[in-house]
Amino acid sequence: MERWSVHHQIAAVELFITTESVTVTLRGFLQEFQRRDAPSLNTLLLWVSKWRQEGSVKDSKPQGSPFSARTPHNVESVRDAMLRSPRRSARRQGLALHLNECSVRRILRKDLRYHPYKIQVAQKLSARNKVNRLQFCNEFLDLVKSNKRLA
């Protein structure tokens, strides 16, 4: 939620235009809206200059759609690059692909669902591993039982 609504901004600009005084405007603002805080001097002057230049205090949105590096082409190129050399860092992948490092990381995390520091290769446990794990567990239990007797 915005701190100052458009209604607040227009009221402050109208007060300033009628009084031509920043102090009187801020006092009138506090009185009218019964708030503890008022916009700062710079904020008020910004609203007034915007009103005089554009005829509106509302923030204008940039024209056109925002540029995104997460295009299907870039996602595929990052996926191919990671498959070719998975040990290469995101920074170096970005340099090789002529993409921003943050964009490469965002593609890896959000589009490809790759996670840093996550083990990618899992080893298959053999029958010998099972025997070793059982032996270790039994030895550990014996050790715990002997420590309980000593305590």
C-alpha positions as CSV (number, residue, x, y, z in Angstrom):
1,M,0.0,0.0,0.0
2,E,1.2,3.5,-0.8
3,R,2.0,5.8,2.0
4,W,0.3,8.8,0.3
5,S,-2.8,8.2,-1.7
6,V,-3.6,10.3,-4.8
7,H,-6.3,12.1,-2.7
8,H,-3.6,13.1,-0.2
9,Q,-1.3,14.3,-3.0
10,I,-4.0,16.4,-4.7
11,A,-5.1,18.0,-1.4
12,A,-1.5,18.9,-0.6
13,V,-0.9,20.4,-4.0
14,E,-4.1,22.4,-3.8
15,L,-3.2,23.7,-0.4
16,F,0.2,24.7,-1.7
17,I,-1.2,26.5,-4.7
18,T,-3.6,28.5,-2.6
19,T,-1.2,29.4,0.2
20,E,2.2,29.5,-1.6
21,S,3.8,28.4,1.7
22,V,5.2,25.1,2.5
23,T,4.8,25.5,6.3
24,V,1.2,26.5,6.0
25,T,0.6,23.7,3.6
26,L,2.0,21.1,5.9
27,R,0.1,22.4,8.9
28,G,-3.1,22.4,6.8
29,F,-2.4,18.9,5.7
30,L,-2.0,17.6,9.2
31,Q,-5.2,19.4,10.3
32,E,-7.3,18.2,7.3
33,F,-6.3,14.6,7.5
34,Q,-5.7,14.4,11.3
35,R,-2.4,12.5,10.8
36,R,0.8,12.6,12.9
37,D,3.0,12.8,9.9
38,A,3.1,15.0,6.8
39,P,4.9,14.6,3.5
40,S,8.5,16.0,3.5
41,L,9.4,19.2,1.9
42,N,11.0,17.5,-1.1
43,T,8.0,15.2,-1.6
44,L,5.6,18.2,-1.5
45,L,7.7,20.1,-4.0
46,L,8.0,17.0,-6.3
47,W,4.2,16.7,-6.3
48,V,3.8,20.4,-7.1
49,S,6.3,20.3,-10.0
50,K,4.8,17.1,-11.3
51,W,1.3,18.8,-11.2
52,R,2.6,21.8,-13.1
53,Q,4.4,19.8,-15.7
54,E,2.0,16.9,-16.3
55,G,-1.3,18.0,-14.8
56,S,-1.3,14.9,-12.6
57,V,0.4,13.7,-9.4
58,K,-0.1,10.0,-10.2
59,D,3.0,8.1,-11.1
60,S,3.2,7.4,-14.8
61,K,4.0,3.8,-15.9
62,P,6.7,3.3,-18.5
63,Q,5.6,2.8,-22.1
64,G,5.6,-0.7,-23.6
65,S,6.2,-4.1,-22.0
66,P,9.1,-4.5,-19.6
67,F,12.2,-6.2,-21.0
68,S,12.7,-9.7,-19.6
69,A,15.7,-11.9,-20.1
70,R,13.6,-15.0,-19.3
71,T,12.6,-15.7,-22.9
72,P,12.1,-19.3,-24.0
73,H,15.2,-18.9,-26.2
74,N,17.4,-17.8,-23.3
75,V,16.0,-20.5,-21.0
76,E,16.9,-23.2,-23.6
77,S,20.4,-21.7,-24.1
78,V,21.0,-21.7,-20.3
79,R,19.7,-25.3,-20.0
80,D,22.0,-26.4,-22.9
81,A,25.0,-24.6,-21.4
82,M,24.4,-26.2,-18.0
83,L,24.1,-29.7,-19.5
84,R,27.4,-29.1,-21.5
85,S,29.3,-27.8,-18.5
86,P,27.5,-28.2,-15.2
87,R,30.5,-27.3,-13.0
88,R,30.8,-23.8,-14.6
89,S,29.5,-21.0,-12.3
90,A,26.4,-18.9,-13.1
91,R,28.7,-15.9,-13.6
92,R,30.8,-17.6,-16.2
93,Q,27.7,-19.1,-17.9
94,G,26.4,-15.5,-18.1
95,L,29.6,-14.3,-19.7
96,A,29.6,-17.1,-22.2
97,L,25.9,-16.6,-23.1
98,H,26.1,-12.7,-23.1
99,L,23.5,-12.6,-20.3
100,N,23.5,-10.8,-17.0
101,E,24.6,-13.0,-14.0
102,C,21.3,-12.3,-12.1
103,S,19.3,-13.2,-15.1
104,V,21.1,-16.6,-15.4
105,R,20.6,-17.3,-11.7
106,R,16.9,-16.3,-12.0
107,I,16.5,-18.7,-15.0
108,L,18.2,-21.5,-13.2
109,R,16.1,-21.1,-10.1
110,K,12.7,-20.2,-11.4
111,D,12.5,-21.7,-14.9
112,L,14.7,-24.7,-14.7
113,R,14.3,-25.3,-10.9
114,Y,18.0,-25.9,-10.4
115,H,19.1,-25.4,-6.8
116,P,22.6,-24.3,-5.8
117,Y,24.5,-26.6,-3.4
118,K,22.0,-29.4,-4.0
119,I,23.6,-32.8,-4.8
120,Q,22.6,-33.5,-8.3
121,V,24.0,-37.1,-8.6
122,A,22.8,-39.8,-6.2
123,Q,24.8,-42.9,-5.7
124,K,23.2,-46.3,-5.8
125,L,23.6,-48.3,-2.6
126,S,25.0,-51.8,-3.0
127,A,24.5,-54.9,-0.9
128,R,27.9,-54.3,0.7
129,N,26.9,-50.8,1.8
130,K,23.8,-52.2,3.5
131,V,26.0,-54.6,5.5
132,N,28.4,-51.9,6.5
133,R,25.6,-49.6,7.6
134,L,24.0,-52.3,9.7
135,Q,27.4,-53.1,11.3
136,F,28.0,-49.4,12.1
137,C,24.5,-49.0,13.6
138,N,25.0,-52.0,15.9
139,E,28.5,-50.8,17.0
140,F,27.0,-47.3,17.7
141,L,24.2,-48.8,19.8
142,D,26.6,-50.8,21.8
143,L,28.7,-47.7,22.4
144,V,25.6,-45.8,23.6
145,K,24.5,-48.6,25.9
146,S,28.0,-48.8,27.5
147,N,28.1,-45.0,28.0
148,K,24.7,-45.2,29.8
149,R,26.1,-47.8,32.2
150,L,29.1,-45.7,33.0
151,A,27.1,-42.5,33.7
